[in-house]
Amino acid sequence: MVNNNTLPTPVNILAIESSCDETSAAVCRDGMILSNVIASQKIHEQYGGVVPELASRAHIQHIVPVVDAALRQTGVDKKDITAIAFTRSPGLIGSLLVGSQFAKSFALAMQIPLIAVHHMQAHVLANLIPSFTNGSPAPKPSFPLLCLTVSGGHTQIVICRSPVDLQVIGETMDDAAGEAFDKSAKLLGLPYPGGPLIDRYAKTGNPAAFKFPEPQIPGLNFSFSGLKTSILYFLQERTKNNPAFVKENLEDICASIQNRIVSILLNKLKKASLETGIKNICIAGGVAANNGLRVALQEMGTKLQWQTFIPKFEYCTDNAAMIAITGYYKFLAKDFVNLDVTASARAEWE
């Protein structure tokens, strides 16, 4: 166990992520990511979405090989692990249970601290993962910072005052941005997951070809359900007169949809920056891998004199590296949990 007065050297954190359909393990040493192994589940593509029971079974199959690979890549022996971190919430409960039970068993067997991580907090802290450009350390955001966190099930604006002091100041009232992308893609007849395909087709389309409404939601909250409905009615009307409309205009439709989703996100982020006075701006989550959003953020940042930060692509989608970096900062704060901790599908931020 850890001495309460001194920190071991080095601090090796083993992290587990199993909230949805990726089984991932990572090793972090003193805040540096040494490995980040991800096993994705292709079986869900044929169903047009994640099937919880199949996801749980796949996690059971993958968890031991993925952890073994993460350790072998670094040369770190399990006896040298200082603490183990895992995703406690939110996510699919069956999937979370696989990761949490593995982590608790590992902590008990090795007599090391156990660290519970909130998945959305980890997405924010992915911006703190050290990266390098041409061998030199890339700049890291300073505190306080604002983070727009956009994933398949969540859309949030977060104030981050320190790695362990985070506050949600705006969130979606219905669909998340990732759902808006995927549901729009489904309306266009694109296969699952459709969000990345909209991004791909949008690159060669005209974002001003078609106009979709921007919801007028007060404050810093979001809503995407009305946009989804307007896209549905738009497609029904256009295809009624021309059944080939989608095929003939796919790139322009995708570009126009993406342009509206991105404008909704960034207009709220701009409002949050003006209200808080914070100009250190980050994005995170699976939708942060969207090329249109990344480019638009950088353009807005230049215009408004923001310092903008975007995680590497590999740290945007679900991964254990973000759990590991969060676990590292929680370790420094001595934020541990007991073995009776339970996974939760919808737990709020602590």
C-alpha positions as CSV (number, residue, x, y, z in Angstrom):
1,M,0.0,0.0,0.0
2,V,1.0,3.6,-0.4
3,N,2.7,5.5,2.4
4,N,0.4,8.5,3.2
5,N,3.3,10.9,3.6
6,T,5.5,10.1,0.7
7,L,4.9,9.2,-2.9
8,P,6.6,6.1,-4.5
9,T,9.0,6.6,-7.3
10,P,7.9,6.0,-10.0
11,V,4.1,6.2,-9.9
12,N,2.9,3.5,-12.3
13,I,-0.9,3.6,-12.9
14,L,-2.7,0.8,-14.7
15,A,-6.0,2.0,-16.2
16,I,-9.0,0.1,-17.5
17,E,-11.7,1.6,-19.8
18,S,-14.8,-0.5,-20.5
19,S,-17.8,1.9,-20.6
20,C,-19.2,0.9,-24.0
21,D,-17.8,-1.1,-26.9
22,E,-14.0,-0.6,-26.5
23,T,-11.9,-2.7,-24.1
24,S,-8.8,-0.6,-23.3
25,A,-5.9,-0.7,-20.9
26,A,-3.1,1.8,-20.5
27,V,0.0,2.3,-18.3
28,C,0.9,5.8,-17.1
29,R,4.2,6.5,-15.4
30,D,4.5,9.8,-13.5
31,G,2.0,11.4,-15.9
32,M,3.4,10.0,-19.1
33,I,1.4,7.5,-21.1
34,L,3.6,4.5,-21.8
35,S,1.0,2.3,-23.5
36,N,-2.7,2.5,-24.7
37,V,-4.1,-0.7,-26.0
38,I,-7.7,-0.7,-27.4
39,A,-9.7,-3.7,-28.6
40,S,-12.7,-2.5,-30.6
41,Q,-15.9,-4.6,-31.2
42,K,-16.9,-4.8,-34.8
43,I,-19.9,-7.1,-34.1
44,H,-22.2,-4.1,-33.5
45,E,-22.0,-2.8,-37.0
46,Q,-24.5,-5.3,-38.3
47,Y,-27.0,-4.1,-35.8
48,G,-26.7,-0.4,-36.4
49,G,-25.7,0.3,-32.8
50,V,-24.1,-1.1,-29.7
51,V,-25.9,-4.3,-28.3
52,P,-25.2,-4.2,-24.5
53,E,-25.2,-8.0,-24.0
54,L,-22.8,-8.6,-26.8
55,A,-20.5,-5.7,-25.6
56,S,-20.3,-7.3,-22.1
57,R,-19.4,-10.7,-23.5
58,A,-16.7,-9.1,-25.7
59,H,-15.2,-7.2,-22.7
60,I,-14.9,-10.5,-20.8
61,Q,-13.0,-12.0,-23.7
62,H,-10.7,-9.0,-24.2
63,I,-9.9,-7.7,-20.8
64,V,-7.1,-10.1,-19.8
65,P,-5.3,-10.0,-23.2
66,V,-5.6,-6.2,-23.4
67,V,-4.2,-5.7,-20.0
68,D,-1.4,-8.2,-20.7
69,A,-0.5,-6.3,-23.9
70,A,-0.5,-2.9,-22.2
71,L,2.0,-4.2,-19.6
72,R,4.2,-6.1,-22.1
73,Q,4.5,-3.0,-24.3
74,T,6.0,-1.0,-21.4
75,G,8.0,-3.7,-19.8
76,V,6.3,-2.9,-16.5
77,D,5.6,-5.9,-14.3
78,K,2.3,-6.2,-12.5
79,K,4.1,-6.1,-9.2
80,D,5.4,-2.7,-10.1
81,I,2.0,-1.2,-10.5
82,T,1.4,1.5,-7.9
83,A,-2.4,1.8,-8.3
84,I,-5.2,0.8,-10.7
85,A,-7.8,3.1,-12.1
86,F,-11.0,2.1,-13.8
87,T,-14.1,3.7,-15.4
88,R,-16.9,3.6,-12.7
89,S,-19.5,5.6,-14.7
90,P,-21.3,6.4,-16.9
91,G,-21.8,3.7,-19.5
92,L,-23.4,0.3,-20.2
93,I,-23.7,-1.3,-16.8
94,G,-22.7,-4.8,-17.9
95,S,-19.6,-3.4,-19.6
96,L,-18.7,-1.2,-16.6
97,L,-19.0,-4.3,-14.3
98,V,-16.4,-6.2,-16.3
99,G,-13.8,-3.4,-15.9
100,S,-14.7,-2.6,-12.3
101,Q,-14.6,-6.2,-11.2
102,F,-11.2,-6.8,-12.9
103,A,-9.8,-3.6,-11.3
104,K,-11.0,-4.6,-7.8
105,S,-9.7,-8.1,-8.1
106,F,-6.3,-6.7,-9.3
107,A,-6.1,-4.2,-6.5
108,L,-7.0,-6.8,-3.9
109,A,-4.5,-9.3,-5.3
110,M,-1.6,-6.8,-5.5
111,Q,-2.6,-4.9,-2.4
112,I,-2.6,-1.5,-4.2
113,P,-5.0,1.5,-4.1
114,L,-8.1,1.5,-6.3
115,I,-9.1,4.7,-8.2
116,A,-12.6,5.2,-9.6
117,V,-12.9,7.5,-12.6
118,H,-15.9,9.3,-14.2
119,H,-15.7,8.8,-17.9
120,M,-16.6,12.4,-18.8
121,Q,-14.1,13.9,-16.5
122,A,-11.5,11.6,-18.1
123,H,-12.4,13.0,-21.5
124,V,-11.7,16.5,-20.3
125,L,-8.3,15.5,-18.8
126,A,-7.2,13.8,-22.0
127,N,-6.1,17.4,-22.8
128,L,-3.4,17.0,-20.1
129,I,-1.8,14.0,-21.7
130,P,1.7,15.0,-22.6
131,S,2.4,15.0,-26.4
132,F,5.4,15.9,-28.5
133,T,6.0,17.7,-31.8
134,N,9.2,16.9,-33.6
135,G,10.6,15.6,-30.3
136,S,9.7,18.7,-28.3
137,P,6.9,18.8,-25.7
138,A,3.7,20.4,-27.1
139,P,2.1,23.2,-25.0
140,K,-0.4,22.1,-22.4
141,P,-3.4,24.1,-21.3
142,S,-3.2,26.1,-18.1
143,F,-5.9,26.6,-15.5
144,P,-8.7,27.6,-15.5
145,L,-9.8,26.2,-18.8
146,L,-13.1,25.6,-20.6
147,C,-13.7,22.3,-22.2
148,L,-16.4,21.4,-24.7
149,T,-16.9,17.7,-24.3
150,V,-18.8,16.0,-27.1
151,S,-19.3,12.3,-27.3
152,G,-22.0,9.8,-28.5
153,G,-24.1,10.3,-25.3
154,H,-22.9,13.6,-23.8
155,T,-22.5,17.2,-24.7
156,Q,-21.1,19.4,-22.0
157,I,-19.2,22.6,-21.3
158,V,-16.9,22.2,-18.3
159,I,-14.9,24.6,-16.2
160,C,-11.7,22.9,-15.1
161,R,-9.9,24.8,-12.3
162,S,-7.5,22.0,-11.6
163,P,-7.2,18.3,-12.6
164,V,-9.5,17.5,-9.6
165,D,-11.8,20.5,-9.7
166,L,-14.2,20.4,-12.6
167,Q,-17.7,21.8,-12.9
168,V,-20.4,21.3,-15.6
169,I,-21.8,24.7,-16.6
170,G,-23.8,23.6,-19.7
171,E,-25.1,20.3,-21.1
172,T,-27.5,18.8,-23.6
173,M,-31.2,18.7,-22.7
174,D,-31.9,15.8,-25.1
175,D,-29.8,14.3,-27.8
176,A,-26.0,14.7,-27.7
177,A,-24.0,16.0,-30.6
178,G,-22.7,12.5,-31.3
179,E,-26.3,11.2,-31.5
180,A,-27.2,14.1,-33.8
181,F,-24.4,13.0,-36.2
182,D,-25.2,9.2,-36.0
183,K,-29.0,9.7,-36.3
184,S,-28.6,12.1,-39.3
185,A,-26.3,9.5,-40.9
186,K,-29.0,6.9,-40.4
187,L,-31.6,9.1,-42.1
188,L,-29.1,9.4,-45.0
189,G,-28.8,5.6,-45.2
190,L,-25.2,5.5,-44.1
191,P,-24.0,2.5,-42.0
192,Y,-23.2,2.6,-38.3
193,P,-21.2,4.4,-37.0
194,G,-22.3,7.2,-39.3
195,G,-20.8,10.2,-37.6
196,P,-17.3,9.7,-39.1
197,L,-18.9,9.1,-42.5
198,I,-20.6,12.5,-42.4
199,D,-17.3,14.0,-41.6
200,R,-15.7,12.3,-44.5
201,Y,-18.3,13.3,-47.1
202,A,-18.5,16.8,-45.7
203,K,-14.9,17.5,-46.7
204,T,-15.9,17.7,-50.4
205,G,-19.3,19.3,-49.9
206,N,-20.7,22.8,-49.7
207,P,-21.6,23.7,-46.1
208,A,-23.9,26.5,-47.3
209,A,-25.8,24.3,-49.7
210,F,-28.8,23.7,-47.3
211,K,-29.9,25.6,-44.3
212,F,-30.9,23.9,-41.0
213,P,-32.2,25.8,-38.0
214,E,-30.1,26.6,-34.9
215,P,-32.1,25.9,-31.6
216,Q,-32.5,29.0,-29.5
217,I,-31.8,27.4,-26.1
218,P,-31.2,29.9,-23.2
219,G,-28.0,29.8,-21.2
220,L,-25.2,27.4,-22.0
221,N,-27.4,24.3,-22.5
222,F,-27.8,22.4,-25.8
223,S,-30.6,20.8,-27.7
224,F,-30.3,18.7,-30.9
225,S,-33.6,16.9,-31.1
226,G,-35.2,19.8,-33.1
227,L,-32.3,19.7,-35.6
228,K,-32.7,16.0,-36.0
229,T,-36.5,16.5,-36.7
230,S,-35.8,19.3,-39.2
231,I,-33.4,17.1,-41.1
232,L,-35.9,14.3,-41.2
233,Y,-38.6,16.6,-42.7
234,F,-36.1,18.1,-45.1
235,L,-35.2,14.7,-46.5
236,Q,-38.8,13.5,-46.7
237,E,-39.8,16.6,-48.7
238,R,-36.8,16.5,-51.1
239,T,-36.9,12.8,-51.7
240,K,-40.7,12.9,-52.4
241,N,-40.1,14.7,-55.6
242,N,-36.7,13.2,-56.3
243,P,-35.9,9.7,-54.9
244,A,-32.3,10.1,-55.9
245,F,-31.9,13.4,-54.0
246,V,-29.7,12.0,-51.2
247,K,-27.4,10.1,-53.6
248,E,-27.0,13.1,-55.9
249,N,-26.4,15.6,-53.1
250,L,-24.8,13.5,-50.3
251,E,-21.6,15.6,-49.9
252,D,-23.5,18.9,-49.7
253,I,-26.1,17.4,-47.3
254,C,-23.4,16.1,-45.0
255,A,-21.4,19.3,-45.1
256,S,-24.6,21.3,-44.3
257,I,-25.5,19.1,-41.4
258,Q,-22.0,19.1,-40.0
259,N,-21.8,22.9,-40.4
260,R,-25.0,23.4,-38.3
261,I,-23.9,21.0,-35.5
262,V,-20.5,22.6,-35.3
263,S,-22.0,26.1,-35.2
264,I,-24.4,25.1,-32.4
265,L,-21.4,23.7,-30.4
266,L,-19.1,26.6,-30.9
267,N,-21.6,29.4,-30.5
268,K,-22.3,28.0,-27.0
269,L,-18.6,27.7,-26.3
270,K,-18.1,31.3,-27.4
271,K,-20.9,32.4,-25.0
272,A,-19.3,30.4,-22.1
273,S,-15.9,32.1,-22.8
274,L,-17.4,35.6,-22.8
275,E,-19.4,34.9,-19.6
276,T,-16.4,33.4,-17.7
277,G,-13.6,35.4,-19.2
278,I,-11.7,32.1,-19.8
279,K,-9.7,31.9,-23.0
280,N,-7.9,28.6,-22.5
281,I,-10.2,26.5,-24.6
282,C,-10.2,22.7,-25.1
283,I,-12.4,20.1,-26.8
284,A,-12.7,16.4,-25.9
285,G,-14.7,13.3,-26.6
286,G,-15.3,11.2,-29.6
287,V,-16.8,14.0,-31.7
288,A,-13.6,16.0,-31.0
289,A,-12.1,13.8,-33.7
290,N,-14.4,15.4,-36.2
291,N,-12.3,17.4,-38.7
292,G,-14.9,20.1,-39.3
293,L,-15.1,20.8,-35.5
294,R,-11.3,20.8,-35.1
295,V,-10.8,23.3,-38.0
296,A,-13.7,25.5,-36.9
297,L,-12.4,25.6,-33.3
298,Q,-9.0,26.7,-34.4
299,E,-10.4,29.4,-36.7
300,M,-12.7,30.8,-33.9
301,G,-9.7,30.6,-31.5
302,T,-7.6,32.7,-33.8
303,K,-10.4,35.2,-34.2
304,L,-11.1,35.5,-30.5
305,Q,-7.5,35.2,-29.3
306,W,-8.1,31.9,-27.5
307,Q,-5.5,29.4,-26.6
308,T,-7.0,26.3,-28.1
309,F,-6.1,22.7,-27.3
310,I,-7.3,19.4,-28.9
311,P,-6.2,15.9,-27.9
312,K,-4.6,13.6,-30.4
313,F,-7.1,11.6,-32.3
314,E,-6.3,8.4,-30.3
315,Y,-7.2,10.2,-27.1
316,C,-10.6,11.5,-28.4
317,T,-12.5,8.3,-28.7
318,D,-12.9,6.0,-25.7
319,N,-9.5,4.9,-24.4
320,A,-7.7,4.0,-21.2
321,A,-5.0,6.6,-21.6
322,M,-7.5,9.3,-20.4
323,I,-8.5,7.0,-17.5
324,A,-4.8,6.7,-16.7
325,I,-4.0,10.4,-16.7
326,T,-7.1,11.1,-14.5
327,G,-6.1,8.2,-12.2
328,Y,-2.6,9.8,-11.9
329,Y,-4.0,13.1,-10.7
330,K,-6.4,11.4,-8.4
331,F,-3.5,9.4,-7.0
332,L,-1.6,12.6,-6.3
333,A,-4.7,13.9,-4.5
334,K,-5.0,10.5,-2.6
335,D,-8.6,10.1,-4.0
336,F,-9.0,6.3,-3.5
337,V,-12.1,4.1,-3.2
338,N,-12.8,1.0,-1.2
339,L,-13.4,-2.5,-2.7
340,D,-17.2,-2.1,-2.1
341,V,-17.4,0.6,-4.8
342,T,-20.1,-0.1,-7.4
343,A,-20.2,0.7,-11.1
344,S,-23.1,3.0,-12.1
345,A,-24.6,3.5,-15.5
346,R,-25.6,7.1,-14.9
347,A,-23.7,8.4,-11.8
348,E,-23.4,12.2,-11.6
349,W,-20.0,13.9,-11.2
350,E,-18.6,13.6,-7.7
